[in-house]
């Protein structure tokens, strides 16, 4: 018999807590199967509480041992205990202030959901965001209840860690105190046989901070880059945002079994091992990028998330959008800002635009949810960051900095809302941001169309916006969209100084005197102009502009905005692929020639040139096919994608050979941007050359690779070329390294010829190293198949059945990871009727599964529509 349908929680129903917490003392007596948690919590009635004064505490999977109020034991008649928590009626409470003591027992070893306190290969660790603390002890598990924590850990394990500063320790115990009030979701505990790489950091005010990265013995030599990224993050946050670290110690712990990338627990960040451990032999340049960005992200949360947190989970974007933007700024400063911007937009379009355009569309601040774990989405994170970027664009860098200073001063130690955030900007800038707020409340990706013409020496530009209907929001109001633009002549001269037009209504028009523009630019009056629109991707919108391939070629060659220069080449490649699939005429040879000129320009960053030569993804092409009213065929798209890559490899052969030879950074590996960019360009050239059928260079690089970046790049080419010997040798070499083997599992599927990927995925689930209970390993196989469109969308439906089988299996142990991976089905309505019917059948089968989790139930219902 299925459980009752879970009921949604609505933003409008928010009520302040009946009681606040003044102080928390926790004692943990650790045991894998029977950990005892003793909690001593001092409560006081909340003057703003709106209920009848009952004390309602969350609690799940807890065996209650004892309960007392002000030292007096309570009996079962004094409280109501349910599977969701514990309630003490107001009449049983001794007064407005009191101390509640409880003792519970939990089973960390059985906690396969990896929420709350669980074990990972003999290590105890926690994950409490969003609602994991209720699986540790009875508590008001909501972000607007903040308190200082003191924690005692008792165990025979050698390393015992919690939030804050260490108080004292002895044989078999350690005590920690976090003086800064925090919500329960930021609580952390780690205990295990660990070793630390240690360092120190001196803050701007002269305080000395101890830094530790804790890992399993044998991994300590792979922490250098994470430590370096941490120290650079701390210095950058002081210099750019004026934020100084506020404890005596900062700890990071690497954990193998982790649902997320990392968690910002105050003073004790817990990381998925893949985002900490790196060496040239075992990590790629992309791994180093991720480590740098994620270490920075979690550290920056110390102020934007910890010191100032969110009032409720509907405000999740308040901390995540701002912190993502901050880590994007940091990475842009550390590396190439144009390349970083392009990479961020690629991720936004691949994940968030897809989300916004389907059944899972929701506002950056949703109005309701059933399971909050399902709203850790690209919309909250990536689109949330774009909103911060737009706000900075609208008010200017100086006003943005002043507003952030005021935000920190006004709201330090508080749990806040989007209204609090925008109010600061309105107060500082004296600007009405009520229309801008629609970005937080409306789902969907706005479409901006642009038209221009010249008449009587006047250039007229008209911009129009439309926000498409999304589930639950059929009607939309105009958003406030900053459109940064310039203008070029057909010869490539810039005639309009970089400027921003605020599109704040359905339509906005601007006009310029061409003679004035030409005189200011020092050129002759043009008979035609080419607009460079949405420079720097100044807003997260879809731009429709009637640019010809010739116009885009001019932008690719001459645009002063690096993003739009890349965008022009990207659109040319996309149009070439769409023309091939739609069987229409297109000058593909001219496109390849133009891309070759850009790729060969030694004045440009090698990483940028690598991006110029990279084709749009197969999913991107599928959406483009939908945009012209056709039904995409994933198999045909995969074939066209490979064919165009091979054609580029053949047409640009001499150039690619030269790029490959000239961009070897040398034998000494460095993850720095300059060397990483050279490897990116070199390996992009290798990929295109290999797809012509000549694997000579790939074989040689695999044999002689001096780092994991080059080894993986060569292996990818060989697998795509149908060779299996290199994959077997790679496995034999790296089978003892769990993170490297994750790469091997993924490459076997993602790079396989399209007619082999599904069978290979099935075979890999029988591999002795396939641990489906480990989220990283599960994603490296099941996720890889779901993200290989031609295999996943096999006309037989076998790919759908394969993924659905595994999601059902995982949901019984780890609902959070299973539910997140169900998004592999979210674009099902774009395909043909036969595929839609096959997917619908799998979604119905998942939904009918006995004991399906609340996480998965909500996701399947939303995807099914």
C-alpha positions in Angstrom: 0.0 0.0 0.0 1.5 3.3 -1.1 2.0 6.2 1.3 -0.2 9.2 1.2 0.6 11.8 -1.4 3.1 14.3 0.2 1.7 17.7 0.7 3.5 20.8 -0.6 5.0 23.5 1.6 4.2 27.1 0.5 6.1 30.3 1.0 3.0 32.2 2.0 2.5 29.9 4.9 5.8 30.9 6.6 5.4 31.5 10.3 8.1 32.5 12.8 9.2 29.7 15.2 7.4 29.5 18.5 10.7 29.2 20.4 14.2 30.3 19.8 17.4 28.6 20.9 19.9 30.4 23.1 22.5 27.6 23.5 23.1 24.0 22.4 25.4 21.4 24.1 25.7 18.1 22.3 27.5 14.9 23.4 28.2 12.1 20.9 29.1 8.7 22.0 30.0 7.2 18.7 29.3 3.7 17.6 28.7 2.5 14.1 25.4 0.9 14.8 24.3 2.6 18.1 25.5 6.2 18.5 24.1 8.0 21.5 23.4 11.7 21.1 22.8 13.7 24.3 21.4 17.1 23.7 21.0 20.0 26.2 19.2 22.9 24.6 18.2 26.2 26.2 15.0 27.6 24.7 13.1 30.8 25.1 9.7 31.7 23.8 9.8 33.8 20.6 7.9 37.1 21.0 7.1 37.0 17.3 5.9 33.4 17.4 2.4 33.1 16.0 1.3 29.6 17.1 -0.2 28.5 20.5 3.2 28.1 22.1 3.7 24.4 21.8 7.3 23.3 21.4 7.5 21.5 18.1 10.8 19.6 17.4 11.8 17.8 14.2 13.1 14.3 14.5 13.4 11.3 12.1 14.7 7.7 12.7 15.6 8.5 16.3 15.1 6.1 19.2 14.2 8.2 22.2 16.0 7.1 25.4 15.1 9.9 27.8 13.7 13.4 27.9 13.6 16.0 30.6 12.6 19.6 31.2 14.7 21.7 33.6 16.0 18.4 35.0 12.6 16.8 35.5 12.0 13.6 33.5 9.1 13.5 31.1 6.9 10.5 30.5 5.1 9.6 27.3 2.0 11.4 28.6 3.9 14.7 28.5 4.7 14.8 24.8 3.5 13.6 21.4 6.0 11.5 19.5 5.5 10.8 15.7 7.7 9.6 12.9 8.3 13.3 12.0 9.2 14.7 15.4 8.2 15.5 18.9 5.7 18.0 20.4 5.5 19.2 24.0 2.2 21.1 24.6 2.4 24.6 25.9 0.8 23.6 29.2 3.6 21.2 29.9 6.3 23.8 29.4 7.7 25.3 32.7 7.7 28.9 31.4 9.0 31.2 28.6 12.6 30.0 29.1 13.7 26.4 29.9 16.3 23.7 29.2 15.4 20.5 27.4 17.6 17.5 27.7 17.2 14.5 25.4 19.1 11.3 24.7 18.5 9.4 21.5 20.2 6.5 19.7 20.9 6.5 15.9 22.4 4.0 13.5 25.0 5.7 11.3 26.0 2.5 9.6 22.5 2.0 8.3 22.2 5.5 7.0 22.7 4.9 3.3 20.9 8.2 2.4 24.0 10.0 3.5 22.0 12.7 5.4 22.5 13.3 9.1 25.3 11.3 10.7 26.5 8.4 8.6 29.7 6.3 8.1 31.9 6.2 5.0 34.6 3.5 5.0 35.0 3.6 8.8 34.7 7.4 9.1 31.8 9.2 10.8 30.6 12.3 9.0 27.6 14.5 8.7 25.5 16.2 6.0 22.8 18.3 7.5 21.7 20.7 4.7 18.9 20.9 4.1 17.1 18.8 6.8 19.6 16.3 8.0 20.0 17.5 11.5 16.6 16.1 12.5 18.2 12.6 11.9 20.7 13.4 14.6 18.6 14.7 17.5 15.2 16.4 18.2 15.5 20.1 17.2 13.7 22.9 15.4 15.5 22.0 12.2 14.9 25.3 10.3 17.4 27.9 9.1 15.8 30.8 11.1 16.7 29.2 14.5 20.3 30.1 15.2 22.4 29.4 18.3 26.0 28.8 19.4 27.0 25.1 19.7 29.3 23.3 22.1 30.0 19.7 21.1 31.7 16.8 22.9 32.7 13.8 20.9 33.6 10.5 22.6 35.3 7.8 20.4 38.4 5.8 20.1 39.0 7.1 16.6 42.1 9.4 16.5 40.6 12.5 14.9 37.5 14.1 16.3 36.3 17.3 14.7 33.3 19.6 14.9 32.4 23.3 14.2 34.2 26.3 15.6 37.3 26.3 17.8 38.8 23.4 19.8 38.1 23.7 23.5 39.9 20.7 25.0 40.7 17.1 24.2 42.0 13.9 25.8 42.3 10.2 25.1 39.0 9.2 23.5 37.3 12.6 23.6 37.4 16.1 22.2 35.3 19.3 22.7 34.6 22.1 20.3 32.8 25.4 20.6 31.4 27.6 17.8 30.7 31.0 19.3 28.8 32.3 16.2 25.1 31.5 16.2 24.2 29.1 13.3 21.2 27.1 12.1 21.3 23.4 12.6 21.9 22.7 8.9 25.5 24.1 9.4 26.3 21.6 12.1 29.2 19.2 11.3 31.0 16.3 12.9 33.8 14.1 11.5 35.6 11.3 13.3 38.0 8.9 11.7 41.6 7.7 11.0 42.7 10.8 9.2 45.9 12.8 8.5 46.1 16.5 7.9 48.1 18.7 5.5 48.4 21.9 7.6 49.3 25.5 7.0 48.5 29.0 8.4 47.0 32.2 7.2 47.3 35.7 8.7 44.3 37.8 8.3 44.2 41.5 7.3 43.9 42.4 11.0 46.8 40.2 12.0 45.0 37.2 13.4 46.7 33.8 12.9 44.4 31.0 11.6 45.3 27.4 11.5 44.4 25.6 8.3 44.0 21.8 7.9 42.9 19.6 5.1 42.0 16.1 6.5 42.3 13.1 4.3 42.8 9.3 4.6 46.4 8.2 5.1 48.0 8.0 1.7 46.1 11.0 0.2 48.0 13.7 2.0 50.3 14.4 -0.9 47.3 15.4 -3.1 46.1 18.4 -1.0 48.6 21.1 -2.1 46.3 22.7 -4.7 43.2 22.7 -2.4 45.3 24.4 0.3 46.6 26.9 -2.1 43.1 27.7 -3.4 41.9 28.1 0.2 44.6 30.6 1.0 44.0 32.6 -2.2 40.2 32.6 -1.4 40.8 34.0 2.0 43.0 36.8 0.7 40.7 37.6 -2.2 37.6 37.8 0.1 39.5 40.3 2.3 40.6 42.4 -0.7 37.5 42.4 -2.8 34.6 42.1 -0.3 36.4 43.2 2.9 35.4 39.9 4.6 37.8 38.4 7.1 37.7 34.9 8.6 36.3 34.8 12.1 37.6 31.7 13.9 41.0 30.4 15.0 40.9 27.3 12.8 39.5 26.3 9.4 39.2 22.6 8.6 38.4 20.8 5.4 37.7 17.0 5.3 37.6 14.8 2.2 34.9 12.2 2.2 34.4 9.5 -0.4 30.7 9.0 0.0 29.0 12.3 -0.4 25.9 13.3 -2.3 27.0 16.8 -3.1 30.2 18.6 -4.2 30.9 20.1 -0.7 29.2 21.7 2.3 30.1 25.0 4.0 29.6 24.0 7.6 31.0 26.7 9.8 34.7 26.2 10.3 34.5 22.5 9.1 33.8 22.2 5.4 33.1 18.6 4.3 34.0 17.9 0.7 33.5 15.1 -1.8 37.0 13.7 -2.2 37.0 14.5 -6.0 37.0 18.2 -5.2 40.0 18.1 -2.8 42.5 15.4 -4.0 44.7 16.3 -7.0 48.1 15.5 -8.4 49.3 16.0 -12.0 49.3 12.2 -12.4 45.7 11.7 -11.2 43.8 14.9 -11.8 42.9 16.7 -15.0 43.0 20.5 -15.6 39.2 20.4 -15.2 39.6 18.8 -11.8 41.9 21.6 -10.8 39.4 24.1 -12.0 36.7 22.5 -10.0 38.8 22.3 -6.8 39.7 25.9 -7.0 36.1 27.1 -7.6 34.5 24.8 -5.1 37.0 25.5 -2.3 36.4 29.2 -2.9 32.6 28.7 -3.0 32.4 27.0 0.3 34.9 29.4 2.0 32.9 32.4 0.7 29.8 30.9 2.3 31.4 31.9 5.7 29.8 35.3 5.2 27.2 34.8 2.5 25.4 31.8 4.0 26.8 31.3 7.5 27.1 34.7 9.1 24.0 35.8 7.1 21.8 32.8 6.3 18.4 32.4 4.8 15.2 32.8 6.8 13.6 29.7 5.2 14.4 27.3 2.4 12.5 29.3 -0.2 15.3 31.9 0.2 18.0 29.3 -0.8 19.0 31.5 -3.7 19.9 34.3 -1.3 23.0 32.4 -0.1 23.7 30.2 -3.2 23.2 32.7 -6.0 25.3 35.3 -4.3 28.0 32.8 -3.4 28.1 31.3 -6.9 28.6 34.8 -8.3 31.4 35.4 -5.8 33.2 32.2 -6.7 32.8 33.1 -10.4 34.4 36.5 -9.8 37.2 34.8 -7.9 37.9 32.3 -10.7 37.8 35.0 -13.3 40.4 37.0 -11.4 42.6 33.9 -10.9 42.4 32.9 -14.6 41.1 34.3 -17.9 38.0 36.3 -17.3 36.6 35.9 -20.8 37.2 32.1 -20.8 35.6 31.9 -17.3 32.5 33.8 -18.5 32.1 31.5 -21.5 32.4 28.4 -19.4 29.8 29.7 -16.9 27.4 30.5 -19.8 28.0 27.0 -21.3 27.0 25.5 -18.0 24.0 27.8 -17.6 22.6 27.0 -21.0 23.3 23.3 -20.7 21.7 22.9 -17.2 19.5 25.9 -16.4 18.1 26.8 -19.8 17.1 23.1 -20.2 15.5 23.3 -16.7 13.6 26.5 -17.5 12.3 25.1 -20.8 10.8 22.0 -19.4 8.5 20.5 -16.8 10.9 21.3 -14.0 10.9 25.0 -14.5 10.5 27.0 -11.3 11.3 30.6 -10.2 14.7 31.3 -8.6 12.7 31.7 -5.4 10.1 28.9 -5.7 6.6 29.4 -4.2 6.3 25.8 -3.0 8.0 22.5 -2.7 7.4 19.0 -1.5 11.0 18.0 -0.8 13.5 20.8 -0.4 16.4 18.5 -1.6 14.8 18.7 -5.1 15.4 22.5 -5.2 19.2 22.4 -5.2 18.9 23.2 -8.9 20.7 25.1 -11.6 17.9 27.7 -11.4 18.7 28.4 -7.8 22.4 28.3 -8.2 23.4 29.4 -11.7 20.4 31.6 -12.6 20.6 33.0 -9.1 24.2 34.0 -9.8 23.1 35.6 -13.0 20.6 37.8 -11.1 23.4 39.1 -8.9 25.5 39.8 -12.0 22.6 41.7 -13.6 22.1 43.7 -10.4 25.7 44.7 -10.4 25.4 45.6 -14.1 22.4 47.8 -13.4 23.7 49.7 -10.4 27.4 49.7 -11.3 30.4 48.2 -9.5 30.8 51.0 -7.0 27.2 51.0 -5.9 27.3 47.2 -5.8 30.3 47.3 -3.4 28.6 49.9 -1.2 25.4 47.8 -1.1 27.3 44.7 -0.1 29.1 46.6 2.7 25.7 47.7 4.0 24.2 44.2 3.6 26.9 42.8 5.8 26.6 45.5 8.4 22.8 45.5 8.5 22.2 41.7 8.5 25.2 40.1 10.2 23.9 37.2 12.4 20.5 37.2 10.9 18.3 34.9 8.7 17.2 37.0 5.8 14.9 37.1 2.7 15.2 38.3 -0.9 13.2 41.3 0.2 16.0 42.1 2.8 18.6 41.8 0.1 16.9 44.0 -2.5 15.9 46.6 0.2 19.6 47.2 0.9 20.2 48.0 -2.8 17.2 50.2 -3.0 18.3 52.1 0.1 21.9 52.5 -1.1 21.1 53.4 -4.8 17.7 55.1 -4.3 16.5 52.9 -7.1 13.1 51.1 -7.3 13.9 47.4 -7.9 10.3 46.1 -7.8 10.4 45.2 -11.5 13.8 43.5 -11.1 12.3 41.4 -8.4 10.3 39.6 -11.1 13.5 37.7 -11.9 13.1 36.0 -8.5 9.4 35.2 -8.8 8.9 34.3 -12.5 10.2 31.1 -14.0 11.3 30.7 -17.6 14.0 32.1 -19.9 13.1 35.4 -21.5 13.5 35.7 -25.3 14.8 39.0 -26.6 14.5 39.7 -30.3 16.4 42.5 -32.0 15.6 44.3 -35.3 17.5 47.2 -36.8 17.5 49.3 -40.0 19.0 52.4 -41.5 17.0 55.1 -43.0 17.9 58.8 -43.8 21.2 58.4 -42.1 19.6 57.1 -38.8 20.2 53.7 -37.3 17.2 52.4 -35.4 17.3 49.4 -33.1 14.3 47.8 -31.5 14.4 45.2 -28.7 11.4 43.1 -27.7 11.0 40.7 -24.9 8.8 37.7 -24.3 8.8 35.4 -21.2 7.3 32.1 -22.2 4.7 30.3 -20.1 6.0 27.7 -17.6 4.2 25.2 -15.4 1.9 27.1 -13.0 2.8 30.5 -14.5 0.9 30.9 -17.8 1.1 34.7 -17.8 4.3 36.8 -17.3 5.1 40.4 -16.8 8.1 42.1 -18.5 11.4 41.6 -16.8 14.1 44.2 -16.4 16.8 43.1 -18.8 20.2 44.9 -19.2 21.3 44.5 -22.8 24.9 45.5 -23.3 25.8 46.2 -26.9 28.1 47.7 -29.4 28.0 48.2 -33.2 30.5 47.2 -35.9 30.9 48.2 -39.6 31.2 45.3 -42.1 34.9 45.9 -42.0 35.0 45.2 -38.3 35.4 48.8 -36.9 33.7 49.6 -33.6 31.4 52.6 -34.1 29.4 52.6 -30.9 30.9 52.9 -27.4 30.0 49.9 -25.2 26.7 50.8 -23.6 23.7 49.2 -21.8 20.0 49.5 -22.8 17.6 48.6 -20.1 14.8 46.6 -21.6 12.1 47.2 -19.0 8.9 46.9 -21.1 7.8 44.6 -23.9 9.5 46.9 -26.4 12.3 49.5 -26.3 13.7 51.4 -29.3 16.9 53.5 -29.6 18.2 55.6 -32.6 21.6 57.0 -33.5 22.9 59.4 -36.1 25.2 57.4 -38.3 27.3 60.4 -39.2 27.9 61.2 -35.6 28.9 57.6 -34.8 31.2 57.4 -37.8 32.9 60.7 -36.9 33.4 59.6 -33.3 34.9 56.3 -34.5 37.0 57.9 -37.2 35.5 55.8 -40.0 33.4 56.6 -43.1 29.7 56.5 -42.7 28.6 52.9 -43.1 25.8 51.7 -45.3 25.3 48.7 -43.1 26.0 47.9 -39.4 26.4 44.7 -37.4 25.1 44.9 -33.8 27.0 43.1 -31.1 24.2 42.4 -28.7 24.1 41.0 -25.2 27.8 41.5 -24.7 29.4 39.6 -21.9 26.0 37.7 -21.8 24.6 40.6 -19.8 21.4 38.8 -19.0 20.3 35.1 -18.9 18.1 35.3 -22.0 17.7 33.7 -25.4 18.7 36.2 -28.1 17.0 36.2 -31.5 18.8 38.5 -33.9 18.7 38.4 -37.7 22.4 38.1 -38.2 23.6 36.5 -41.4 26.5 34.0 -41.5 28.6 36.8 -43.0 27.7 39.1 -40.1 28.7 36.4 -37.6 32.0 35.9 -39.4 32.7 39.6 -39.0 31.9 39.4 -35.3 34.1 36.3 -34.9 37.0 38.1 -36.5 36.7 41.6 -35.0 34.3 41.9 -32.1 35.9 43.7 -29.2 33.8 41.7 -26.7 35.4 38.3 -26.2 32.2 36.6 -25.3 30.4 37.7 -28.4 33.4 36.9 -30.5 33.1 33.3 -29.2 29.3 33.4 -29.5 29.5 34.2 -33.2 31.6 31.2 -33.9 29.4 29.0 -31.7 26.3 30.1 -33.6 27.9 29.4 -36.9 28.7 25.9 -35.9 25.2 25.4 -34.5 23.6 26.7 -37.7 25.9 24.4 -39.8 24.7 21.4 -37.8 21.1 22.4 -37.9 21.3 23.0 -41.7 22.8 19.5 -42.1 20.0 17.9 -40.1 17.3 20.0 -41.7 18.8 19.3 -45.2 19.1 23.0 -46.1 22.0 24.8 -47.8 24.7 26.3 -45.7 28.3 27.4 -46.4 29.9 25.0 -43.9 33.3 25.3 -45.6 33.2 29.1 -45.0 32.4 28.6 -41.4 35.3 26.2 -40.9 37.6 28.6 -42.6 36.5 31.5 -40.3 36.9 29.3 -37.2 40.4 28.3 -38.4 41.4 32.0 -38.7 40.3 32.6 -35.1 41.9 29.5 -33.8 45.2 30.4 -35.5 45.3 33.9 -34.0 48.2 33.8 -31.6 47.1 37.1 -30.0 44.2 35.2 -28.4 44.3 33.1 -25.3 44.9 29.5 -26.1 42.0 28.5 -23.9 39.7 30.9 -25.8 40.9 29.4 -29.1 40.1 25.9 -27.8 36.6 27.0 -27.1 36.2 28.5 -30.6 37.0 25.0 -32.0 34.6 23.2 -29.7 31.3 22.1 -31.2 27.9 22.8 -29.5 26.7 19.8 -27.5 24.3 17.3 -28.9 21.7 18.5 -26.4 22.2 22.0 -27.6 21.6 20.9 -31.2 18.4 19.0 -30.2 17.0 22.2 -28.7 18.0 24.2 -31.8 16.1 21.7 -33.9 13.1 22.2 -31.7 13.3 25.9 -32.1 12.8 25.7 -35.8 9.7 23.5 -35.3 11.3 20.1 -36.1 11.6 16.9 -34.0 15.2 16.1 -33.1 16.5 12.6 -33.8 19.3 11.9 -31.2 21.0 9.3 -33.4 21.0 11.6 -36.4 22.4 14.5 -34.3 25.2 12.3 -33.0 26.2 11.3 -36.5 26.0 14.9 -37.8 28.1 16.0 -34.8 30.8 13.5 -35.5 30.7 14.2 -39.2 31.2 17.9 -38.8 34.1 17.3 -36.3 35.7 15.0 -38.8 35.2 17.6 -41.6 36.8 20.3 -39.4 39.7 17.9 -38.7 40.3 17.3 -42.4 39.9 20.9 -43.5 42.1 22.4 -40.8 44.6 19.5 -40.7 47.8 21.6 -41.2 46.6 24.2 -38.7 45.7 21.6 -36.2 49.0 19.9 -36.5 50.7 23.2 -36.0 48.6 24.0 -32.9 49.3 20.6 -31.5 53.1 21.0 -31.9 53.2 24.6 -30.7 51.1 24.3 -27.5 53.0 21.7 -25.5 53.6 23.4 -22.2 56.6 21.2 -21.5 57.5 18.3 -19.1 56.8 20.1 -15.8 53.1 20.2 -15.1 51.4 23.3 -13.8 47.7 23.8 -13.3 48.1 27.5 -13.9 45.8 29.1 -16.5 48.5 29.6 -19.1 49.6 26.0 -19.2 46.1 24.7 -18.9 45.0 26.8 -21.8 47.8 25.4 -24.0 46.8 21.9 -23.1 43.2 22.7 -23.9 44.0 23.9 -27.3 46.5 21.1 -28.0 44.0 18.4 -27.0 41.1 20.0 -28.9 43.3 19.8 -32.0 44.1 16.2 -31.2 40.4 15.4 -30.9 39.6 16.9 -34.3 42.5 15.2 -36.0 41.6 11.8 -34.4 38.1 12.0 -35.7 39.4 11.9 -39.2 40.3 8.3 -38.5 44.0 8.8 -37.9 44.8 7.8 -34.3 48.6 8.0 -34.7 49.0 11.2 -32.5 46.5 9.9 -29.9 48.4 6.6 -29.6 51.7 8.4 -29.2 50.3 10.8 -26.6 48.7 8.0 -24.6 52.1 6.2 -24.5 54.0 9.3 -23.5 51.5 11.3 -21.4 53.2 13.0 -18.5 49.9 14.0 -16.7 46.3 12.9 -16.4 45.0 15.7 -18.6 46.9 14.5 -21.6 46.4 10.8 -20.8 42.6 11.2 -20.5 42.4 13.3 -23.7 44.3 10.6 -25.6 42.3 7.8 -24.1 39.1 9.6 -25.1 40.2 9.8 -28.7 41.2 6.1 -28.8 37.9 5.0 -27.3 36.0 7.1 -29.7 38.0 5.5 -32.5 36.9 2.0 -31.4 40.2 0.9 -29.8 39.9 -1.0 -26.5 43.5 -1.9 -25.7 44.3 1.5 -24.2 41.3 1.4 -22.0 42.4 -2.0 -20.6 45.9 -0.6 -19.9 44.5 2.4 -18.2 42.4 0.2 -16.0 45.4 -1.9 -15.1 47.4 1.1 -14.3 44.8 3.0 -12.2 42.5 0.3 -10.7 43.7 1.2 -7.2 42.8 4.9 -7.4 39.0 5.4 -6.9 38.8 8.9 -8.3 40.8 8.0 -11.5 38.6 4.9 -12.0 35.5 7.1 -11.9 37.0 8.8 -15.0 37.6 5.4 -16.6 34.0 4.2 -16.0 32.6 7.5 -17.4 34.9 7.5 -20.5 33.9 4.0 -21.5 30.4 5.2 -22.1 30.6 8.9 -22.9 33.3 8.3 -25.6 32.2 5.0 -27.0 30.8 4.7 -30.5 27.1 5.4 -30.2 26.0 1.9 -31.0 28.2 0.4 -28.3 27.6 2.8 -25.3 24.5 1.1 -23.9 26.0 -2.4 -24.0 29.1 -1.0 -22.4 27.2 0.6 -19.6 25.3 -2.6 -18.9 28.6 -4.5 -18.8 30.2 -2.0 -16.5 27.5 -2.5 -13.9 28.9 -6.0 -13.5 32.4 -4.8 -13.1 33.9 -5.7 -9.6 34.7 -2.0 -9.0 31.2 -0.8 -9.7 30.0 0.3 -6.3 26.5 1.6 -7.1 26.0 2.8 -3.5 28.8 5.4 -4.0 27.3 8.5 -5.6 30.4 9.3 -7.6 30.6 5.8 -9.1 26.9 5.6 -9.8 27.0 8.9 -11.6 30.0 7.8 -13.6 28.1 4.9 -15.1 24.3 5.5 -14.9 24.7 9.3 -15.3 27.1 8.9 -18.2 24.7 6.8 -20.1 21.8 9.2 -19.5 24.0 12.1 -20.7 24.9 10.2 -24.0 21.8 11.1 -26.0 22.1 8.7 -28.9 22.5 5.8 -26.5 20.0 6.9 -23.9 17.4 7.6 -26.5 17.9 4.4 -28.4 14.7 3.8 -30.3 14.2 0.5 -28.6 13.7 2.2 -25.2 16.5 0.0 -23.7 18.3 3.1 -22.5 15.3 4.3 -20.7 14.7 1.0 -19.0 18.3 0.7 -18.0 18.3 4.1 -16.2 14.9 3.6 -14.7 15.9 0.2 -13.2 18.9 1.7 -11.5 17.0 4.8 -10.3 14.4 2.6 -8.6 17.2 0.5 -7.0 19.1 3.5 -5.7 16.0 5.3 -4.5 15.6 2.7 -1.8 18.9 3.6 -0.3 19.8 7.1 -1.4 16.7 9.1 -2.4 18.5 12.4 -2.8 20.9 11.2 -5.5 18.3 9.1 -7.3 15.8 12.0 -7.5 18.5 14.4 -8.8 19.4 11.9 -11.5 15.8 11.5 -12.6 16.2 14.8 -14.4 17.8 12.8 -17.2 14.1 12.3 -18.4 13.1 16.0 -18.2 13.3 16.8 -22.0 11.2 13.8 -23.0 8.5 16.0 -24.6 10.9 17.3 -27.3 11.2 13.9 -29.0 9.0 11.8 -31.3 5.8 10.1 -30.2 7.3 6.6 -30.0 10.1 7.8 -27.7 7.6 9.9 -25.6 5.5 6.8 -25.1 8.5 4.7 -24.0 9.6 7.4 -21.5 6.1 7.9 -20.2 5.9 4.1 -19.5 9.2 4.2 -17.5 8.1 7.3 -15.5 4.8 5.5 -14.7 6.8 2.4 -13.6 8.9 4.5 -11.3 5.9 6.3 -9.9 4.2 2.9 -9.2 7.2 1.5 -7.2 6.2 0.4 -3.7 7.9 2.6 -1.1 9.1 5.3 -3.5 10.7 8.1 -1.7 9.1 11.6 -1.3 12.1 13.0 -3.2 11.5 10.7 -6.2 7.7 11.0 -6.1 7.8 14.7 -6.4 10.4 14.7 -9.3 8.5 12.1 -11.3 5.2 13.9 -10.9 6.8 17.2 -12.0 8.6 15.6 -15.0 5.5 13.7 -16.1 3.5 17.0 -16.0 
